[in-house]
Amino acid sequence: MRKDIFQKCLTLYPESVWYEQLDALRSQLNRWNKEHQMIYRQFLAEAEMIQLDGNGRFLISKRNMQMAGISQDVRFIGMNDYIEIWSNDNAEEPFMKAEDFGSALESIMESVE
């Protein structure tokens, strides 16, 4: 789990997807470039391994809760190969207005046959 790069939510990856993401990032970075080294360090430093308890539950650390603005209730959004965890207080933040969504989807899908 780590804080999302672009939005105020947490991202929860299955282990295999996490390692695919790391491999993809590493393949784009130069070990001998200071900025690249800092990017990689920050990407890893904001990640935490999650352990499930006997009932399949996990705790979100206080640090992650603060970074995502989570105070109590959360909302899980499945995003194909990972899950976003949002504060319920920001329930509308990850979504577009209905009319904008319709227009954007129409624009994307008009080229698909």
Biopython code that builds the backbone (N, CA, C, O; Angstrom):
import numpy as np
from Bio.PDB.StructureBuilder import StructureBuilder

atoms = [
    (1, "MET", "N", (0.850, -1.166, 0.000)),
    (1, "MET", "CA", (0.000, 0.000, 0.000)),
    (1, "MET", "C", (0.894, 1.226, 0.000)),
    (1, "MET", "O", (1.947, 1.261, 0.636)),
    (2, "ARG", "N", (0.438, 2.229, -0.734)),
    (2, "ARG", "CA", (1.158, 3.498, -0.723)),
    (2, "ARG", "C", (0.182, 4.613, -1.044)),
    (2, "ARG", "O", (-0.915, 4.352, -1.538)),
    (3, "LYS", "N", (0.562, 5.845, -0.774)),
    (3, "LYS", "CA", (-0.269, 6.971, -1.163)),
    (3, "LYS", "C", (-0.210, 7.089, -2.670)),
    (3, "LYS", "O", (0.846, 6.917, -3.279)),
    (4, "ASP", "N", (-1.359, 7.386, -3.268)),
    (4, "ASP", "CA", (-1.390, 7.576, -4.711)),
    (4, "ASP", "C", (-0.489, 8.752, -5.087)),
    (4, "ASP", "O", (-0.336, 9.696, -4.311)),
    (5, "ILE", "N", (0.089, 8.691, -6.250)),
    (5, "ILE", "CA", (1.011, 9.729, -6.706)),
    (5, "ILE", "C", (0.275, 11.027, -7.041)),
    (5, "ILE", "O", (0.789, 12.116, -6.786)),
    (6, "PHE", "N", (-0.930, 10.915, -7.613)),
    (6, "PHE", "CA", (-1.623, 12.081, -8.125)),
    (6, "PHE", "C", (-2.814, 12.530, -7.288)),
    (6, "PHE", "O", (-3.180, 13.705, -7.337)),
    (7, "GLN", "N", (-3.425, 11.638, -6.527)),
    (7, "GLN", "CA", (-4.656, 11.972, -5.829)),
    (7, "GLN", "C", (-4.541, 11.645, -4.350)),
    (7, "GLN", "O", (-3.646, 10.913, -3.930)),
    (8, "LYS", "N", (-5.460, 12.199, -3.567)),
    (8, "LYS", "CA", (-5.433, 12.021, -2.120)),
    (8, "LYS", "C", (-6.173, 10.740, -1.733)),
    (8, "LYS", "O", (-7.250, 10.774, -1.137)),
    (9, "CYS", "N", (-5.561, 9.614, -2.090)),
    (9, "CYS", "CA", (-6.094, 8.309, -1.729)),
    (9, "CYS", "C", (-4.925, 7.353, -1.569)),
    (9, "CYS", "O", (-3.782, 7.700, -1.869)),
    (10, "LEU", "N", (-5.217, 6.143, -1.094)),
    (10, "LEU", "CA", (-4.206, 5.105, -0.976)),
    (10, "LEU", "C", (-4.408, 4.093, -2.081)),
    (10, "LEU", "O", (-5.533, 3.882, -2.534)),
    (11, "THR", "N", (-3.337, 3.467, -2.518)),
    (11, "THR", "CA", (-3.435, 2.411, -3.520)),
    (11, "THR", "C", (-2.919, 1.123, -2.902)),
    (11, "THR", "O", (-1.861, 1.087, -2.274)),
    (12, "LEU", "N", (-3.693, 0.076, -3.096)),
    (12, "LEU", "CA", (-3.381, -1.235, -2.539)),
    (12, "LEU", "C", (-3.163, -2.190, -3.703)),
    (12, "LEU", "O", (-4.071, -2.445, -4.494)),
    (13, "TYR", "N", (-1.939, -2.716, -3.795)),
    (13, "TYR", "CA", (-1.563, -3.580, -4.908)),
    (13, "TYR", "C", (-1.395, -5.021, -4.440)),
    (13, "TYR", "O", (-0.877, -5.257, -3.348)),
    (14, "PRO", "N", (-1.823, -5.985, -5.247)),
    (14, "PRO", "CA", (-1.387, -7.362, -4.984)),
    (14, "PRO", "C", (0.137, -7.402, -5.154)),
    (14, "PRO", "O", (0.698, -6.607, -5.908)),
    (15, "GLU", "N", (0.788, -8.305, -4.472)),
    (15, "GLU", "CA", (2.250, -8.353, -4.500)),
    (15, "GLU", "C", (2.807, -8.462, -5.917)),
    (15, "GLU", "O", (3.789, -7.795, -6.243)),
    (16, "SER", "N", (2.196, -9.296, -6.767)),
    (16, "SER", "CA", (2.706, -9.461, -8.129)),
    (16, "SER", "C", (2.612, -8.162, -8.927)),
    (16, "SER", "O", (3.520, -7.841, -9.694)),
    (17, "VAL", "N", (1.536, -7.421, -8.758)),
    (17, "VAL", "CA", (1.363, -6.148, -9.480)),
    (17, "VAL", "C", (2.356, -5.118, -8.952)),
    (17, "VAL", "O", (2.923, -4.344, -9.723)),
    (18, "TRP", "N", (2.567, -5.111, -7.635)),
    (18, "TRP", "CA", (3.538, -4.183, -7.041)),
    (18, "TRP", "C", (4.916, -4.383, -7.651)),
    (18, "TRP", "O", (5.586, -3.417, -8.017)),
    (19, "TYR", "N", (5.339, -5.637, -7.761)),
    (19, "TYR", "CA", (6.667, -5.905, -8.320)),
    (19, "TYR", "C", (6.724, -5.581, -9.807)),
    (19, "TYR", "O", (7.778, -5.182, -10.301)),
    (20, "GLU", "N", (5.630, -5.742, -10.529)),
    (20, "GLU", "CA", (5.586, -5.308, -11.936)),
    (20, "GLU", "C", (5.760, -3.799, -12.021)),
    (20, "GLU", "O", (6.483, -3.304, -12.885)),
    (21, "GLN", "N", (5.098, -3.063, -11.125)),
    (21, "GLN", "CA", (5.224, -1.601, -11.098)),
    (21, "GLN", "C", (6.671, -1.194, -10.795)),
    (21, "GLN", "O", (7.224, -0.307, -11.445)),
    (22, "LEU", "N", (7.272, -1.849, -9.808)),
    (22, "LEU", "CA", (8.674, -1.543, -9.486)),
    (22, "LEU", "C", (9.598, -1.820, -10.661)),
    (22, "LEU", "O", (10.479, -1.015, -10.963)),
    (23, "ASP", "N", (9.403, -2.953, -11.324)),
    (23, "ASP", "CA", (10.230, -3.286, -12.488)),
    (23, "ASP", "C", (10.063, -2.253, -13.600)),
    (23, "ASP", "O", (11.039, -1.843, -14.229)),
    (24, "ALA", "N", (8.818, -1.836, -13.836)),
    (24, "ALA", "CA", (8.561, -0.831, -14.877)),
    (24, "ALA", "C", (9.248, 0.490, -14.526)),
    (24, "ALA", "O", (9.855, 1.124, -15.389)),
    (25, "LEU", "N", (9.153, 0.897, -13.275)),
    (25, "LEU", "CA", (9.801, 2.139, -12.851)),
    (25, "LEU", "C", (11.314, 2.028, -12.962)),
    (25, "LEU", "O", (11.968, 2.905, -13.527)),
    (26, "ARG", "N", (11.867, 0.948, -12.420)),
    (26, "ARG", "CA", (13.329, 0.753, -12.468)),
    (26, "ARG", "C", (13.862, 0.768, -13.893)),
    (26, "ARG", "O", (14.955, 1.274, -14.148)),
    (27, "SER", "N", (13.094, 0.215, -14.814)),
    (27, "SER", "CA", (13.558, 0.151, -16.206)),
    (27, "SER", "C", (13.663, 1.543, -16.843)),
    (27, "SER", "O", (14.339, 1.713, -17.857)),
    (28, "GLN", "N", (13.001, 2.522, -16.253)),
    (28, "GLN", "CA", (13.031, 3.879, -16.792)),
    (28, "GLN", "C", (14.030, 4.787, -16.079)),
    (28, "GLN", "O", (14.251, 5.926, -16.491)),
    (29, "LEU", "N", (14.625, 4.274, -15.013)),
    (29, "LEU", "CA", (15.523, 5.098, -14.199)),
    (29, "LEU", "C", (16.986, 4.726, -14.411)),
    (29, "LEU", "O", (17.329, 3.580, -14.702)),
    (30, "ASN", "N", (17.832, 5.737, -14.255)),
    (30, "ASN", "CA", (19.277, 5.564, -14.327)),
    (30, "ASN", "C", (19.828, 5.601, -12.905)),
    (30, "ASN", "O", (19.687, 6.610, -12.215)),
    (31, "ARG", "N", (20.440, 4.537, -12.470)),
    (31, "ARG", "CA", (20.971, 4.439, -11.112)),
    (31, "ARG", "C", (21.965, 5.560, -10.813)),
    (31, "ARG", "O", (22.141, 5.930, -9.652)),
    (32, "TRP", "N", (22.604, 6.094, -11.819)),
    (32, "TRP", "CA", (23.647, 7.101, -11.631)),
    (32, "TRP", "C", (23.128, 8.523, -11.799)),
    (32, "TRP", "O", (23.912, 9.466, -11.901)),
    (33, "ASN", "N", (21.812, 8.677, -11.827)),
    (33, "ASN", "CA", (21.186, 9.992, -11.933)),
    (33, "ASN", "C", (20.590, 10.341, -10.571)),
    (33, "ASN", "O", (19.754, 9.601, -10.053)),
    (34, "LYS", "N", (21.012, 11.460, -9.990)),
    (34, "LYS", "CA", (20.588, 11.839, -8.638)),
    (34, "LYS", "C", (19.066, 11.979, -8.528)),
    (34, "LYS", "O", (18.463, 11.486, -7.575)),
    (35, "GLU", "N", (18.453, 12.646, -9.497)),
    (35, "GLU", "CA", (16.993, 12.833, -9.448)),
    (35, "GLU", "C", (16.262, 11.488, -9.548)),
    (35, "GLU", "O", (15.281, 11.252, -8.843)),
    (36, "HIS", "N", (16.750, 10.615, -10.427)),
    (36, "HIS", "CA", (16.139, 9.294, -10.563)),
    (36, "HIS", "C", (16.246, 8.514, -9.251)),
    (36, "HIS", "O", (15.308, 7.826, -8.849)),
    (37, "GLN", "N", (17.384, 8.628, -8.602)),
    (37, "GLN", "CA", (17.588, 7.946, -7.321)),
    (37, "GLN", "C", (16.602, 8.471, -6.268)),
    (37, "GLN", "O", (16.058, 7.700, -5.477)),
    (38, "MET", "N", (16.384, 9.770, -6.268)),
    (38, "MET", "CA", (15.447, 10.371, -5.318)),
    (38, "MET", "C", (14.004, 9.940, -5.613)),
    (38, "MET", "O", (13.234, 9.684, -4.687)),
    (39, "ILE", "N", (13.645, 9.860, -6.871)),
    (39, "ILE", "CA", (12.308, 9.415, -7.260)),
    (39, "ILE", "C", (12.073, 7.991, -6.769)),
    (39, "ILE", "O", (11.040, 7.698, -6.166)),
    (40, "TYR", "N", (13.016, 7.125, -7.025)),
    (40, "TYR", "CA", (12.880, 5.721, -6.627)),
    (40, "TYR", "C", (12.795, 5.599, -5.108)),
    (40, "TYR", "O", (11.977, 4.841, -4.586)),
    (41, "ARG", "N", (13.638, 6.341, -4.405)),
    (41, "ARG", "CA", (13.646, 6.313, -2.945)),
    (41, "ARG", "C", (12.291, 6.755, -2.392)),
    (41, "ARG", "O", (11.740, 6.119, -1.495)),
    (42, "GLN", "N", (11.769, 7.837, -2.931)),
    (42, "GLN", "CA", (10.487, 8.344, -2.435)),
    (42, "GLN", "C", (9.351, 7.364, -2.756)),
    (42, "GLN", "O", (8.469, 7.140, -1.928)),
    (43, "PHE", "N", (9.377, 6.792, -3.946)),
    (43, "PHE", "CA", (8.351, 5.820, -4.327)),
    (43, "PHE", "C", (8.331, 4.656, -3.337)),
    (43, "PHE", "O", (7.262, 4.220, -2.910)),
    (44, "LEU", "N", (9.512, 4.152, -2.974)),
    (44, "LEU", "CA", (9.605, 3.030, -2.034)),
    (44, "LEU", "C", (9.314, 3.441, -0.594)),
    (44, "LEU", "O", (8.685, 2.691, 0.153)),
    (45, "ALA", "N", (9.766, 4.620, -0.208)),
    (45, "ALA", "CA", (9.613, 5.063, 1.183)),
    (45, "ALA", "C", (8.149, 5.247, 1.564)),
    (45, "ALA", "O", (7.798, 5.108, 2.736)),
    (46, "GLU", "N", (7.302, 5.551, 0.611)),
    (46, "GLU", "CA", (5.885, 5.776, 0.904)),
    (46, "GLU", "C", (5.071, 4.487, 0.846)),
    (46, "GLU", "O", (3.846, 4.526, 0.962)),
    (47, "ALA", "N", (5.731, 3.353, 0.670)),
    (47, "ALA", "CA", (5.025, 2.071, 0.566)),
    (47, "ALA", "C", (5.126, 1.298, 1.878)),
    (47, "ALA", "O", (6.117, 1.393, 2.601)),
    (48, "GLU", "N", (4.085, 0.537, 2.164)),
    (48, "GLU", "CA", (4.065, -0.335, 3.340)),
    (48, "GLU", "C", (3.513, -1.688, 2.934)),
    (48, "GLU", "O", (2.546, -1.775, 2.177)),
    (49, "MET", "N", (4.138, -2.749, 3.443)),
    (49, "MET", "CA", (3.596, -4.089, 3.250)),
    (49, "MET", "C", (2.415, -4.249, 4.200)),
    (49, "MET", "O", (2.461, -3.816, 5.352)),
    (50, "ILE", "N", (1.373, -4.870, 3.702)),
    (50, "ILE", "CA", (0.167, -5.084, 4.494)),
    (50, "ILE", "C", (0.091, -6.547, 4.903)),
    (50, "ILE", "O", (0.305, -7.440, 4.084)),
    (51, "GLN", "N", (-0.210, -6.784, 6.152)),
    (51, "GLN", "CA", (-0.403, -8.145, 6.661)),
    (51, "GLN", "C", (-1.878, -8.304, 7.029)),
    (51, "GLN", "O", (-2.443, -7.472, 7.738)),
    (52, "LEU", "N", (-2.487, -9.371, 6.543)),
    (52, "LEU", "CA", (-3.874, -9.655, 6.889)),
    (52, "LEU", "C", (-3.920, -10.434, 8.191)),
    (52, "LEU", "O", (-3.048, -11.260, 8.460)),
    (53, "ASP", "N", (-4.945, -10.167, 9.003)),
    (53, "ASP", "CA", (-5.111, -10.963, 10.213)),
    (53, "ASP", "C", (-5.863, -12.247, 9.877)),
    (53, "ASP", "O", (-6.144, -12.508, 8.707)),
    (54, "GLY", "N", (-6.185, -13.035, 10.869)),
    (54, "GLY", "CA", (-6.838, -14.317, 10.655)),
    (54, "GLY", "C", (-8.198, -14.223, 9.989)),
    (54, "GLY", "O", (-8.691, -15.204, 9.432)),
    (55, "ASN", "N", (-8.811, -13.035, 10.045)),
    (55, "ASN", "CA", (-10.116, -12.824, 9.420)),
    (55, "ASN", "C", (-10.023, -12.098, 8.082)),
    (55, "ASN", "O", (-11.041, -11.695, 7.521)),
    (56, "GLY", "N", (-8.805, -11.930, 7.571)),
    (56, "GLY", "CA", (-8.624, -11.266, 6.283)),
    (56, "GLY", "C", (-8.692, -9.754, 6.363)),
    (56, "GLY", "O", (-8.892, -9.099, 5.340)),
    (57, "ARG", "N", (-8.534, -9.183, 7.539)),
    (57, "ARG", "CA", (-8.580, -7.723, 7.714)),
    (57, "ARG", "C", (-7.167, -7.158, 7.805)),
    (57, "ARG", "O", (-6.208, -7.878, 8.085)),
    (58, "PHE", "N", (-7.062, -5.851, 7.560)),
    (58, "PHE", "CA", (-5.772, -5.184, 7.731)),
    (58, "PHE", "C", (-5.998, -3.812, 8.334)),
    (58, "PHE", "O", (-7.081, -3.238, 8.221)),
    (59, "LEU", "N", (-4.970, -3.300, 8.972)),
    (59, "LEU", "CA", (-5.017, -1.956, 9.542)),
    (59, "LEU", "C", (-4.321, -0.986, 8.598)),
    (59, "LEU", "O", (-3.326, -1.325, 7.958)),
    (60, "ILE", "N", (-4.858, 0.214, 8.526)),
    (60, "ILE", "CA", (-4.214, 1.290, 7.786)),
    (60, "ILE", "C", (-3.440, 2.122, 8.806)),
    (60, "ILE", "O", (-4.011, 2.593, 9.789)),
    (61, "SER", "N", (-2.158, 2.299, 8.572)),
    (61, "SER", "CA", (-1.331, 3.044, 9.525)),
    (61, "SER", "C", (-1.809, 4.485, 9.641)),
    (61, "SER", "O", (-2.432, 5.027, 8.728)),
    (62, "LYS", "N", (-1.502, 5.094, 10.787)),
    (62, "LYS", "CA", (-1.879, 6.496, 11.006)),
    (62, "LYS", "C", (-1.232, 7.394, 9.958)),
    (62, "LYS", "O", (-1.840, 8.353, 9.481)),
    (63, "ARG", "N", (-0.002, 7.072, 9.611)),
    (63, "ARG", "CA", (0.711, 7.871, 8.592)),
    (63, "ARG", "C", (-0.052, 7.858, 7.275)),
    (63, "ARG", "O", (-0.257, 8.908, 6.667)),
    (64, "ASN", "N", (-0.476, 6.667, 6.827)),
    (64, "ASN", "CA", (-1.232, 6.573, 5.577)),
    (64, "ASN", "C", (-2.600, 7.231, 5.696)),
    (64, "ASN", "O", (-3.074, 7.862, 4.751)),
    (65, "MET", "N", (-3.235, 7.083, 6.857)),
    (65, "MET", "CA", (-4.539, 7.720, 7.045)),
    (65, "MET", "C", (-4.406, 9.239, 6.921)),
    (65, "MET", "O", (-5.248, 9.890, 6.304)),
    (66, "GLN", "N", (-3.366, 9.789, 7.499)),
    (66, "GLN", "CA", (-3.150, 11.232, 7.415)),
    (66, "GLN", "C", (-2.868, 11.666, 5.983)),
    (66, "GLN", "O", (-3.415, 12.666, 5.517)),
    (67, "MET", "N", (-2.014, 10.918, 5.279)),
    (67, "MET", "CA", (-1.677, 11.286, 3.895)),
    (67, "MET", "C", (-2.906, 11.277, 2.997)),
    (67, "MET", "O", (-3.004, 12.084, 2.073)),
    (68, "ALA", "N", (-3.854, 10.362, 3.262)),
    (68, "ALA", "CA", (-5.047, 10.242, 2.421)),
    (68, "ALA", "C", (-6.231, 11.015, 2.988)),
    (68, "ALA", "O", (-7.313, 10.994, 2.402)),
    (69, "GLY", "N", (-6.050, 11.690, 4.104)),
    (69, "GLY", "CA", (-7.146, 12.457, 4.691)),
    (69, "GLY", "C", (-8.264, 11.583, 5.222)),
    (69, "GLY", "O", (-9.423, 11.997, 5.235)),
    (70, "ILE", "N", (-7.929, 10.368, 5.665)),
    (70, "ILE", "CA", (-8.934, 9.436, 6.178)),
    (70, "ILE", "C", (-9.083, 9.664, 7.678)),
    (70, "ILE", "O", (-8.107, 9.628, 8.428)),
    (71, "SER", "N", (-10.338, 9.902, 8.105)),
    (71, "SER", "CA", (-10.580, 10.071, 9.529)),
    (71, "SER", "C", (-11.299, 8.857, 10.109)),
    (71, "SER", "O", (-11.014, 8.442, 11.232)),
    (72, "GLN", "N", (-12.224, 8.292, 9.350)),
    (72, "GLN", "CA", (-12.919, 7.127, 9.889)),
    (72, "GLN", "C", (-13.379, 6.191, 8.777)),
    (72, "GLN", "O", (-12.749, 5.158, 8.549)),
    (73, "ASP", "N", (-14.455, 6.527, 8.083)),
    (73, "ASP", "CA", (-15.017, 5.643, 7.061)),
    (73, "ASP", "C", (-14.242, 5.756, 5.756)),
    (73, "ASP", "O", (-13.778, 6.834, 5.384)),
    (74, "VAL", "N", (-14.109, 4.624, 5.066)),
    (74, "VAL", "CA", (-13.383, 4.597, 3.801)),
    (74, "VAL", "C", (-14.275, 4.033, 2.696)),
    (74, "VAL", "O", (-15.309, 3.416, 2.950)),
    (75, "ARG", "N", (-13.842, 4.266, 1.489)),
    (75, "ARG", "CA", (-14.516, 3.760, 0.292)),
    (75, "ARG", "C", (-13.461, 3.050, -0.545)),
    (75, "ARG", "O", (-12.407, 3.618, -0.830)),
    (76, "PHE", "N", (-13.738, 1.812, -0.938)),
    (76, "PHE", "CA", (-12.835, 1.040, -1.781)),
    (76, "PHE", "C", (-13.327, 1.115, -3.216)),
    (76, "PHE", "O", (-14.513, 0.921, -3.483)),
    (77, "ILE", "N", (-12.414, 1.397, -4.143)),
    (77, "ILE", "CA", (-12.754, 1.433, -5.569)),
    (77, "ILE", "C", (-11.788, 0.512, -6.301)),
    (77, "ILE", "O", (-10.584, 0.763, -6.338)),
    (78, "GLY", "N", (-12.326, -0.554, -6.883)),
    (78, "GLY", "CA", (-11.506, -1.486, -7.644)),
    (78, "GLY", "C", (-11.097, -0.870, -8.960)),
    (78, "GLY", "O", (-11.944, -0.406, -9.723)),
    (79, "MET", "N", (-9.807, -0.860, -9.235)),
    (79, "MET", "CA", (-9.258, -0.229, -10.439)),
    (79, "MET", "C", (-8.475, -1.235, -11.283)),
    (79, "MET", "O", (-7.307, -1.011, -11.598)),
    (80, "ASN", "N", (-9.119, -2.338, -11.644)),
    (80, "ASN", "CA", (-8.534, -3.395, -12.451)),
    (80, "ASN", "C", (-7.536, -4.208, -11.644)),
    (80, "ASN", "O", (-7.922, -5.212, -11.045)),
    (81, "ASP", "N", (-6.258, -3.811, -11.603)),
    (81, "ASP", "CA", (-5.277, -4.632, -10.913)),
    (81, "ASP", "C", (-4.814, -4.044, -9.575)),
    (81, "ASP", "O", (-3.822, -4.506, -9.011)),
    (82, "TYR", "N", (-5.514, -3.042, -9.069)),
    (82, "TYR", "CA", (-5.239, -2.504, -7.742)),
    (82, "TYR", "C", (-6.520, -1.903, -7.183)),
    (82, "TYR", "O", (-7.520, -1.781, -7.891)),
    (83, "ILE", "N", (-6.482, -1.531, -5.916)),
    (83, "ILE", "CA", (-7.648, -0.959, -5.247)),
    (83, "ILE", "C", (-7.278, 0.413, -4.712)),
    (83, "ILE", "O", (-6.219, 0.587, -4.109)),
    (84, "GLU", "N", (-8.150, 1.384, -4.934)),
    (84, "GLU", "CA", (-7.985, 2.702, -4.331)),
    (84, "GLU", "C", (-8.793, 2.733, -3.041)),
    (84, "GLU", "O", (-9.896, 2.191, -2.973)),
    (85, "ILE", "N", (-8.228, 3.376, -2.015)),
    (85, "ILE", "CA", (-8.913, 3.538, -0.741)),
    (85, "ILE", "C", (-9.053, 5.036, -0.494)),
    (85, "ILE", "O", (-8.060, 5.744, -0.327)),
    (86, "TRP", "N", (-10.286, 5.506, -0.474)),
    (86, "TRP", "CA", (-10.607, 6.925, -0.334)),
    (86, "TRP", "C", (-11.280, 7.189, 1.005)),
    (86, "TRP", "O", (-11.973, 6.325, 1.543)),
    (87, "SER", "N", (-11.075, 8.372, 1.532)),
    (87, "SER", "CA", (-11.840, 8.810, 2.687)),
    (87, "SER", "C", (-13.278, 9.003, 2.236)),
    (87, "SER", "O", (-13.525, 9.570, 1.171)),
    (88, "ASN", "N", (-14.220, 8.542, 3.028)),
    (88, "ASN", "CA", (-15.632, 8.749, 2.691)),
    (88, "ASN", "C", (-15.983, 10.232, 2.733)),
    (88, "ASN", "O", (-16.962, 10.657, 2.119)),
    (89, "ASP", "N", (-15.184, 11.023, 3.458)),
    (89, "ASP", "CA", (-15.398, 12.471, 3.502)),
    (89, "ASP", "C", (-15.156, 13.106, 2.134)),
    (89, "ASP", "O", (-15.696, 14.173, 1.843)),
    (90, "ASN", "N", (-14.354, 12.464, 1.300)),
    (90, "ASN", "CA", (-14.045, 12.951, -0.052)),
    (90, "ASN", "C", (-14.730, 12.081, -1.094)),
    (90, "ASN", "O", (-14.148, 11.808, -2.144)),
    (91, "ALA", "N", (-15.948, 11.641, -0.828)),
    (91, "ALA", "CA", (-16.626, 10.646, -1.667)),
    (91, "ALA", "C", (-16.793, 11.095, -3.118)),
    (91, "ALA", "O", (-16.833, 10.254, -4.016)),
    (92, "GLU", "N", (-16.891, 12.381, -3.362)),
    (92, "GLU", "CA", (-17.104, 12.866, -4.727)),
    (92, "GLU", "C", (-15.801, 13.191, -5.452)),
    (92, "GLU", "O", (-15.796, 13.333, -6.675)),
    (93, "GLU", "N", (-14.710, 13.309, -4.724)),
    (93, "GLU", "CA", (-13.436, 13.749, -5.307)),
    (93, "GLU", "C", (-12.939, 12.900, -6.478)),
    (93, "GLU", "O", (-12.457, 13.462, -7.462)),
    (94, "PRO", "N", (-13.037, 11.566, -6.410)),
    (94, "PRO", "CA", (-12.440, 10.797, -7.513)),
    (94, "PRO", "C", (-13.294, 10.742, -8.773)),
    (94, "PRO", "O", (-12.926, 10.063, -9.732)),
    (95, "PHE", "N", (-14.423, 11.442, -8.793)),
    (95, "PHE", "CA", (-15.340, 11.309, -9.919)),
    (95, "PHE", "C", (-15.545, 12.619, -10.661)),
    (95, "PHE", "O", (-15.406, 13.706, -10.100)),
    (96, "MET", "N", (-15.881, 12.487, -11.941)),
    (96, "MET", "CA", (-16.205, 13.632, -12.782)),
    (96, "MET", "C", (-17.688, 13.945, -12.631)),
    (96, "MET", "O", (-18.464, 13.107, -12.172)),
    (97, "LYS", "N", (-18.071, 15.141, -13.015)),
    (97, "LYS", "CA", (-19.501, 15.454, -13.099)),
    (97, "LYS", "C", (-20.098, 14.566, -14.179)),
    (97, "LYS", "O", (-19.420, 14.196, -15.138)),
    (98, "ALA", "N", (-21.371, 14.227, -14.019)),
    (98, "ALA", "CA", (-22.032, 13.284, -14.929)),
    (98, "ALA", "C", (-21.925, 13.720, -16.383)),
    (98, "ALA", "O", (-21.633, 12.899, -17.252)),
    (99, "GLU", "N", (-22.156, 14.993, -16.658)),
    (99, "GLU", "CA", (-22.105, 15.453, -18.051)),
    (99, "GLU", "C", (-20.688, 15.422, -18.617)),
    (99, "GLU", "O", (-20.497, 15.124, -19.796)),
    (100, "ASP", "N", (-19.682, 15.731, -17.772)),
    (100, "ASP", "CA", (-18.290, 15.658, -18.209)),
    (100, "ASP", "C", (-17.882, 14.209, -18.466)),
    (100, "ASP", "O", (-17.165, 13.915, -19.422)),
    (101, "PHE", "N", (-18.350, 13.307, -17.599)),
    (101, "PHE", "CA", (-18.050, 11.889, -17.760)),
    (101, "PHE", "C", (-18.628, 11.365, -19.070)),
    (101, "PHE", "O", (-17.941, 10.668, -19.816)),
    (102, "GLY", "N", (-19.887, 11.695, -19.352)),
    (102, "GLY", "CA", (-20.517, 11.247, -20.592)),
    (102, "GLY", "C", (-19.768, 11.744, -21.816)),
    (102, "GLY", "O", (-19.541, 10.984, -22.758)),
    (103, "SER", "N", (-19.386, 13.008, -21.812)),
    (103, "SER", "CA", (-18.657, 13.585, -22.943)),
    (103, "SER", "C", (-17.279, 12.950, -23.109)),
    (103, "SER", "O", (-16.863, 12.644, -24.226)),
    (104, "ALA", "N", (-16.578, 12.755, -22.002)),
    (104, "ALA", "CA", (-15.230, 12.164, -22.058)),
    (104, "ALA", "C", (-15.300, 10.723, -22.559)),
    (104, "ALA", "O", (-14.490, 10.305, -23.387)),
    (105, "LEU", "N", (-16.266, 9.975, -22.052)),
    (105, "LEU", "CA", (-16.422, 8.580, -22.465)),
    (105, "LEU", "C", (-16.797, 8.481, -23.941)),
    (105, "LEU", "O", (-16.297, 7.616, -24.660)),
    (106, "GLU", "N", (-17.678, 9.370, -24.383)),
    (106, "GLU", "CA", (-18.070, 9.397, -25.789)),
    (106, "GLU", "C", (-16.862, 9.682, -26.670)),
    (106, "GLU", "O", (-16.682, 9.053, -27.712)),
    (107, "SER", "N", (-16.033, 10.636, -26.246)),
    (107, "SER", "CA", (-14.846, 10.998, -27.017)),
    (107, "SER", "C", (-13.869, 9.828, -27.118)),
    (107, "SER", "O", (-13.304, 9.578, -28.183)),
    (108, "ILE", "N", (-13.671, 9.117, -26.016)),
    (108, "ILE", "CA", (-12.752, 7.976, -26.012)),
    (108, "ILE", "C", (-13.286, 6.834, -26.849)),
    (108, "ILE", "O", (-12.540, 6.213, -27.606)),
    (109, "MET", "N", (-14.563, 6.555, -26.719)),
    (109, "MET", "CA", (-15.150, 5.362, -27.317)),
    (109, "MET", "C", (-15.584, 5.540, -28.764)),
    (109, "MET", "O", (-15.889, 4.550, -29.430)),
    (110, "GLU", "N", (-15.624, 6.775, -29.277)),
    (110, "GLU", "CA", (-16.081, 6.978, -30.654)),
    (110, "GLU", "C", (-15.151, 6.346, -31.685)),
    (110, "GLU", "O", (-15.569, 6.039, -32.802)),
    (111, "SER", "N", (-13.897, 6.155, -31.308)),
    (111, "SER", "CA", (-12.950, 5.538, -32.248)),
    (111, "SER", "C", (-12.960, 4.028, -32.141)),
    (111, "SER", "O", (-12.325, 3.353, -32.951)),
    (112, "VAL", "N", (-13.663, 3.481, -31.162)),
    (112, "VAL", "CA", (-13.738, 2.034, -30.981)),
    (112, "VAL", "C", (-14.925, 1.496, -31.768)),
    (112, "VAL", "O", (-16.026, 2.042, -31.704)),
    (113, "GLU", "N", (-14.695, 0.444, -32.493)),
    (113, "GLU", "CA", (-15.804, -0.125, -33.277)),
    (113, "GLU", "C", (-16.257, -1.412, -32.700)),
    (113, "GLU", "O", (-17.180, -2.034, -33.226)),
]
sb = StructureBuilder()
sb.init_structure("model")
sb.init_model(0)
sb.init_chain("A")
sb.init_seg("    ")
for serial, (resi, resn, name, xyz) in enumerate(atoms, 1):
    if name == "N":
        sb.init_residue(resn, " ", resi, " ")
    sb.init_atom(name, np.array(xyz, "f"), 0.0, 1.0, " ", f" {name:<3s}", serial, name[0])
structure = sb.get_structure()
